Amino acid sequence: MLHDRVLVRTDTPEGERRSTGGIVIPATAAVGRRLAWAEVVAVGQNVRTVEPGDRVLYDPEDRAEVEVRGVAYVLMRERDLHAVAAERLEGSEDSTGLYL
């Protein structure tokens, strides 16, 4: 990875999903702007806030997909991340483990 790039693997495949009430929502359903969670796989040398293994929140509409050895990943800049959820951030007693 170069510079401030972050390579992530999405948590859920795109397609139909279920609501909290159990209703199946088809992939073709129009929904508002929705952010998605992913796991960081690799980072560039200038990335300061995330490490491999962290979970990050990003906008799936602003992404560049790449396939490496048959696995689909999303490549983005560090500044395009909205939040980081990592166990290493849970150090203090008032911390939620979520860095926004």
Steps between C-alpha positions, in 0.01 A plus 500: 500500500625848420470832682163554676313209340294249699393160367184358661286189468126561533312323778190407304456423134279734304155373427192440703517558875269466800356776716513471878139376486595216262357649181705417189602814309593426135820638349297707253319693775582870506638610835650823620870556530630222723851452637656153523747321730812324376818345638837659424729256321801721413610862541753728333804643680338841557181370665488609865160412648427142394682168509429166334223323690308818589138543391424821312187681388501630142268617224452215250415745223850657516710193440738334259469122488792272427524122481810326637530122464126465451403707807328838456638794703429872518787747463464851645688788656525529878310829492197321348446299820224622730572298817736237643395227742795324662567320825828688539297822536314365805784588739329752725195436716283756319594378151249327272769358272366713216714777356310756291 
